[in-house]
Amino acid sequence: MVLARFSGSGTGALWFFTHNTPMKAVKYLQVIQEHLLSSIERLDCHHFQQDGTTCNKAIVVMNWLGSKNISILNWPGQRPDLNPIENLWTMIKKRVDIKHPTSATSLQAIIEQVWCAVSVDGCQKLCYSMPHRIQAVLRRKGRHSKY
């Protein structure tokens, strides 16, 4: 499992978890406590988006984010077409597959290499696609869009 952050300013750090590590609220909170504030500052983020998984929406997590005055985007669950990081992960997966990792260690190294090579321009395009994504979903009356 990998947690990642990006903004229109580029990619942020990656956090890798050992195989089959369940993501519980306490672990998620630990990661964001250690890394989120510096990542938000470095990436010049004004809003924070996370998916609707149970650990992300846990009261302890939401309370901590609120105590740090982090603006959370309300996000519909199960909407990969409205989550630009899904498009970024698709691109990362294609680039990783080309390199044929042979172990968990090489997979992690290749993911880090590919992630760090993502251009700021690519990140900006994904972020700036949000108005178009929203309009596409509205045009489709809430059904999934091409994104």
TAVENRA-V626754 format. One record per residue. N is the residue number from 1. RES is the residue in one small letter. PSI is psi in radians with two decimals (NA if undefined). Layout:
n->(N	N)
res->(RES	RES)
psi->(PSI	PSI)
This chain:
n->(1	2	3	4	5	6	7	8	9	10	11	12	13	14	15	16	17	18	19	20	21	22	23	24	25	26	27	28	29	30	31	32	33	34	35	36	37	38	39	40	41	42	43	44	45	46	47	48	49	50	51	52	53	54	55	56	57	58	59	60	61	62	63	64	65	66	67	68	69	70	71	72	73	74	75	76	77	78	79	80	81	82	83	84	85	86	87	88	89	90	91	92	93	94	95	96	97	98	99	100	101	102	103	104	105	106	107	108	109	110	111	112	113	114	115	116	117	118	119	120	121	122	123	124	125	126	127	128	129	130	131	132	133	134	135	136	137	138	139	140	141	142	143	144	145	146	147)
res->(m	v	l	a	r	f	s	g	s	g	t	g	a	l	w	f	f	t	h	n	t	p	m	k	a	v	k	y	l	q	v	i	q	e	h	l	l	s	s	i	e	r	l	d	c	h	h	f	q	q	d	g	t	t	c	n	k	a	i	v	v	m	n	w	l	g	s	k	n	i	s	i	l	n	w	p	g	q	r	p	d	l	n	p	i	e	n	l	w	t	m	i	k	k	r	v	d	i	k	h	p	t	s	a	t	s	l	q	a	i	i	e	q	v	w	c	a	v	s	v	d	g	c	q	k	l	c	y	s	m	p	h	r	i	q	a	v	l	r	r	k	g	r	h	s	k	y)
psi->(2.47	2.32	2.46	2.78	2.53	2.81	-3.06	-0.16	-0.06	-2.97	2.62	-2.89	2.75	2.55	2.07	2.46	2.58	2.71	2.34	0.39	2.04	2.39	1.84	2.84	-0.70	-0.74	-0.77	-0.78	-0.72	-0.78	-0.85	-0.55	-0.68	-0.49	-0.39	-0.81	-0.78	-0.62	-0.75	-0.76	-0.82	-0.66	0.01	0.85	2.54	-0.27	2.68	2.22	2.33	2.71	3.12	0.42	2.72	-0.77	-0.57	-0.55	0.08	2.55	-0.74	-0.64	-0.85	-0.66	-0.74	-0.79	-0.74	-0.67	-0.39	0.12	0.68	2.12	2.05	2.29	2.22	2.27	2.27	2.38	2.75	0.71	1.22	-0.42	-0.27	0.21	1.73	-0.36	-0.40	-0.70	-0.67	-0.75	-0.63	-0.79	-0.75	-0.81	-0.74	-0.76	-0.60	-0.77	-0.62	-0.54	-0.11	1.16	2.54	-0.07	2.93	-0.65	-0.79	-0.61	-0.82	-0.76	-0.72	-0.74	-0.80	-0.75	-0.82	-0.73	-0.79	-0.35	-0.06	2.28	2.68	-0.67	-0.75	-0.72	-0.73	-0.75	-0.72	-0.78	-0.76	-0.14	-0.15	-0.80	-0.66	-0.67	-0.82	-0.78	-0.67	-0.72	-0.71	-0.75	-0.57	0.22	0.75	-0.18	2.79	2.55	-3.09	-0.29	NA)
